Amino acid sequence: MSPAQQPGALWLALQFPHLALDLASRGDPRYRKRPLAISDGNQRGQHVYDCNPPAARAGIRAGMPVNAALGLLGGLQLKAREPQAEQQALERLAAWCYQYSSQVCLLPGRTALVLEAGASRRLFGAAETLSRDLDAALLRMGYHARSGSAPTPEAAQLAARHGLHLAQAAELRRDLGRLPLDSLYLPPAQREALAKTGFSTIGEILRLPRKALARRMGPATVTYLDRLTGSRPTPVKAWQPPAHFSATLDLAPEITGSQALLFPLRRLVSELCGTLRGNDCGIQ
């Protein structure tokens, strides 16, 4: 039985919508005030993938061509996105989360993870309490997370997007039904097709006959909705952390003394300590 199939499970999802930006800035406190943007692109050219608040206040937006962003803000600092570093960070964060749960799962294609929180309620309190504690601890390490909980992994992802905690499996369809249609983790073309039908909420989609929906949108959409509501189990696999810890930080280039290293080192050591606790280990 996979973790998602266990009766009475409660999943807490952690999403990292600014992971690329966090990795570029968490070792350098200057970026609290200096504009920074992450660039990404393909054959069509480079565009802004994400930016920090100082850059956003100057008018920089995700999706903007890099040349347009530089023309708007000449002092903008640009750093290239590193997808491999993001994946490595997610794996470290999953290992760190094992101090709070015995079941932590990475979600392919998403900058997110889920952990089973029901079994650890006596240790860490209700999901809402654990969620606040996790968000605060992650922020101290330089990661901006949003969280939520629900009885299924897919529903927990939607809950995290809206900051919700949906504990009752019997009321899951009703609670999810109130959310806007664009909350669904479907390919953009499928979300647009559903929106063109005139639907605006998830509840309207859930009330459609399954066979008719499968003919119109394909069986993958129906499978996703069934996993969302718990009608079908989600095939998630518990992630196994490695036996070693390795992490890096981008430091400010003008560091001249040891005092300036305390800020990034605290974040690295905090991440290491959480990982050790998750593995029932320690150092002196």
GIBELGI-V604251 format. One record per residue. N is the residue number from 1. OMEGA is omega in degrees with one decimal (* if undefined). BURIAL is # if it has 9 or more other ideal C-beta (glycine too) atoms within 8 Angstrom, else .. Layout:
n;omega;burial
N;OMEGA;BURIAL
N;OMEGA;BURIAL
//
This chain:
n;omega;burial
1;177.5;.
2;-179.6;#
3;-176.3;#
4;-178.5;#
5;-175.1;.
6;-179.8;.
7;178.2;.
8;-179.5;.
9;174.1;#
10;-174.6;#
11;175.2;#
12;-179.2;#
13;173.5;#
14;177.8;#
15;-178.1;#
16;-174.5;#
17;-179.5;.
18;-174.2;.
19;-179.9;#
20;179.1;#
21;178.9;#
22;-178.6;#
23;-179.1;#
24;-170.6;#
25;-170.7;#
26;177.2;#
27;-174.6;#
28;-176.9;#
29;179.5;.
30;-173.4;.
31;169.4;#
32;-177.0;.
33;-177.8;.
34;-179.3;#
35;-178.9;#
36;176.3;#
37;175.6;#
38;-179.7;#
39;177.2;#
40;-179.7;#
41;-179.9;.
42;-178.5;.
43;-178.0;.
44;178.3;.
45;-178.3;.
46;176.8;.
47;178.2;#
48;178.5;#
49;179.7;#
50;178.4;#
51;-179.6;#
52;-177.1;#
53;178.1;.
54;177.6;#
55;180.0;#
56;179.0;#
57;178.3;.
58;176.9;#
59;178.9;.
60;-178.2;#
61;174.9;.
62;-178.2;.
63;179.9;.
64;174.4;#
65;-177.4;#
66;-179.7;#
67;178.0;.
68;179.0;.
69;178.9;#
70;176.6;#
71;179.5;.
72;-175.9;#
73;-175.5;#
74;-179.0;.
75;-178.4;.
76;175.0;#
77;-179.2;#
78;173.1;#
79;-178.1;#
80;177.0;.
81;179.7;#
82;-177.8;.
83;179.4;.
84;177.8;.
85;178.0;.
86;178.7;#
87;178.0;.
88;177.8;.
89;177.9;#
90;178.7;#
91;176.2;#
92;-179.9;#
93;176.1;#
94;177.0;#
95;178.1;#
96;-177.6;#
97;179.8;#
98;174.3;#
99;-179.3;.
100;-176.2;#
101;176.2;#
102;179.7;.
103;178.6;#
104;-175.3;#
105;171.4;#
106;-178.8;#
107;-177.4;#
108;176.9;.
109;-179.1;.
110;174.8;.
111;-173.6;.
112;173.1;#
113;177.4;#
114;175.5;#
115;179.9;#
116;-173.4;#
117;-176.8;#
118;-176.0;#
119;-177.9;.
120;-177.0;#
121;-178.4;#
122;-178.8;.
123;-170.0;.
124;177.8;#
125;-179.7;.
126;-177.8;.
127;179.0;#
128;179.2;#
129;179.0;#
130;179.4;#
131;179.0;#
132;-179.8;.
133;179.6;#
134;-180.0;#
135;-178.4;#
136;-179.8;.
137;178.6;#
138;178.9;#
139;177.3;#
140;177.6;.
141;177.0;#
142;179.7;#
143;177.7;#
144;-176.3;#
145;167.7;#
146;-170.5;#
147;177.0;#
148;-176.6;#
149;-179.9;#
150;-177.8;#
151;177.2;#
152;-179.9;#
153;-179.1;#
154;177.6;#
155;177.3;#
156;177.4;#
157;177.2;#
158;178.9;#
159;179.5;#
160;179.4;#
161;-177.2;#
162;179.9;#
163;-175.9;.
164;173.9;#
165;-174.6;#
166;-170.4;#
167;-172.4;.
168;179.7;.
169;-178.0;.
170;-178.0;.
171;-174.0;.
172;-179.6;#
173;179.7;#
174;-177.7;.
175;179.0;#
176;-176.4;#
177;-179.5;#
178;-174.3;.
179;179.3;#
180;-174.9;.
181;-176.9;#
182;174.6;.
183;-174.4;#
184;176.2;#
185;176.8;.
186;174.9;#
187;-177.3;.
188;-178.7;.
189;179.2;.
190;177.5;#
191;179.3;#
192;179.7;.
193;177.8;#
194;-179.2;#
195;-179.3;#
196;177.7;.
197;178.3;.
198;179.1;.
199;-179.2;#
200;-178.5;.
201;178.4;#
202;-179.4;#
203;178.9;#
204;178.4;#
205;-178.2;#
206;-179.5;#
207;-179.6;.
208;174.1;.
209;-175.1;.
210;-178.1;.
211;178.7;.
212;179.4;.
213;178.9;#
214;178.4;#
215;-176.1;.
216;-171.5;.
217;-178.6;#
218;-176.9;.
219;-178.6;.
220;179.2;.
221;179.1;#
222;177.7;#
223;178.7;#
224;-179.4;#
225;177.6;#
226;177.1;#
227;178.7;#
228;-175.4;#
229;-179.5;#
230;177.5;#
231;178.3;.
232;-178.6;.
233;175.9;.
234;-177.0;#
235;176.3;.
236;-179.1;#
237;178.9;.
238;-178.7;.
239;-179.2;#
240;-178.0;.
241;178.5;#
242;-178.5;.
243;-178.7;.
244;179.3;.
245;178.4;#
246;-179.6;.
247;178.7;.
248;175.7;.
249;171.8;#
250;-176.3;#
251;174.4;#
252;-174.7;#
253;-173.9;.
254;177.6;.
255;-177.1;.
256;-178.6;.
257;-176.0;.
258;-178.5;.
259;-178.8;.
260;179.7;#
261;-176.1;#
262;-178.6;.
263;179.6;#
264;-178.7;#
265;177.4;.
266;-179.2;.
267;178.3;#
268;-178.2;#
269;177.7;.
270;178.0;#
271;178.8;#
272;-178.0;#
273;177.9;.
274;178.0;#
275;178.1;#
276;177.6;#
277;179.0;#
278;178.8;#
279;-178.3;#
280;179.8;.
281;177.8;.
282;177.9;.
283;175.7;.
284;*;.
//
